[in-house]
Amino acid sequence: MKFYKVVREAHDRKTFFDSYPGELLTERERRIKFPTLSDKCFDVVEVSKKATYWFFGCRFPVAD
């Protein structure tokens, strides 16, 4: 599945959401939570849904 991986910590001034390094976002989550952040803050990655976990409301990839 296509995810946007957060490269560096940032704060969206419009929605007041914070991003955390390594967090995975779907395309919809990225568009809704971080509309004003630049594409430089994210890397596009392919990760299986089953290879992710949630930690305090953030999705992360499972480390091998």
Secondary structure, DSSP 8 states (H G I E B T S, - for coil): -EEEEE-S-EE-TTT--EE-TT-EE-HHHHHHH-TTS-GGGEEEEE--GGGEEEETTEEEE---
